[in-house]
């Protein structure tokens, strides 16, 4: 039998081809029918989440590793669009979404090498591969790409496909989408790209690592050739005049890795605090924040934030030996909105830096705290006022007292405040008055007052007399929030940093509701008296004299903590107006390192109060001054008292309505009367008696110190 006898007849070949075509067509039809357009992948849909200041317009920084931000097609200049088409798909508007000739050519080349990696894809196919499919180079994936591209070409307009493509394609430098690429390569928005710059971005799409001119000299040469190919393509398609093309120059790009969206210093602390709040309090996932493209409006006021950072940088010493750190935060009384925060000199990330220094020292993420010292005397004052003790009641504050076996000292040997009114004792921060007072009114009431104000119960404050000296760690945020409760006349609020979260299409997914998290915890009358006492801290005789705000009422309290050697290790100042409350802490990450301000010993009334004053004056410059409430039990009268022996000068006094009450260690002559003249006492040497306390009790873990 010869070959002619066994060879198929022409009719058989025809029927065979027809049958094969029908089978292939049926299979293709079945595949087409059964292949659905899947959901866009998380990476393709990923967009940069942007944080904004409280105005909702000024960006702070971004969240997430991607730098993708969607823009609408009409925001992309036509020359930039044409450059991309010239580089990747010159027949985009006339083809059906797939290019049969290109695919056949690519398949023939790829199949010879057993790898589906050759080009030939249209823009529609590229978008499908990036948005819907894995990057695996297999025949199955390629067939799915073709089918989905064909379906997409039937269901979506060319404008929509090009818009999606330009917002998802990878340009290198961790930039997904044309907007991110414009910033990564030229530090511009896409709307401001030139023709030459647009042509370069189009050139790098094929292989960013090969065409990024900053990668290497060879990459620059390749990029120049590819750029010229794009420009020539624009001319050949009628999208660019030859005369214009002849004048174009290869563009200069910014240094590789110089991402404009990278946060720095305080921006990073704000970003971390926002992430912490949204994840731990509001139920967001980190992946949502990284890829969701949200617009997050914070409560941070740019003026207040800039003022705080500037004050810290201006006042905080920069000497290399014993340079202290600082943390600070501002809260709106009665609302809880965080207006400014300072997390430390420098954001973490340096290999040689102590890892602990990376902690946000403002306490906004809840991971850092230090003993607040005499700042806690406020809560003893509140507890005493609630029990009917008056600011006019007088006490003896000798140089030392013993309470429950603990020896309590004032600032230095011999300092005292005999016949000291509660008002004066608070202004001067007299330890030997406040520790016995805490014992008399029951330390549990002091703890309750602190927790009611906003100090978390999880701090487990000790119900012992020296709790008034602040032996337990608290964060600046916790202390600022507690003081803000007083500034708001007893209305406690929950601190928050995020006002709203919206999607890229404007859908609100989260809105803060501060009113739902407020509670009246103290009577307004008690708060009026406490605030009045706090104003005296900033006046003559107070531990922060000279640090009152300009042109508006202000109040506050100092806190200074010393170590066993008598060296100061923590210094605090918290002060407020009715509109804003700010806490400033200065110390060291290492608890045992003494403070050195470069200009002498640091106390709460020195550098912390100076930072507070400078910041608050600027932050509130455009705010109308608001008065503090007038205490009903106090009538202010400026009189002159008889000059005591050894006193440097006559002392201004206040007339205070005193209430009959039992007080600790009252002077024999201090009988309650309808009105009692308060005379701030001097020590026998004429030195104010608000000073450091050396504690040697089992409860105390630090040494409380105060000085003007």
Helices and strands as residue ranges (DSSP letters): H 3-6, H 10-34, H 42-45, E 49-52, E 59-63, G 73-75, H 78-88, H 100-113, H 123-132, H 139-155, H 158-168, H 178-186, G 190-192, H 195-204, H 208-211, H 217-236, H 242-245, H 266-280, H 286-291, E 295-298, H 302-315, E 325-331, E 338-342, G 355-358, E 370-371, G 373-376, H 377-386, E 394-397, E 400-403, E 406-409, E 417-421, H 422-428, H 431-441, H 443-453, G 457-459, G 465-469, E 473-474, H 476-487, E 491-493, E 498-502, E 508-511, G 514-517, E 518-520, H 524-535, G 536-538, E 555-562, E 568-576, E 581-587, I 604-608, H 609-619, E 634-640, E 652-656, E 676-678, E 703-705
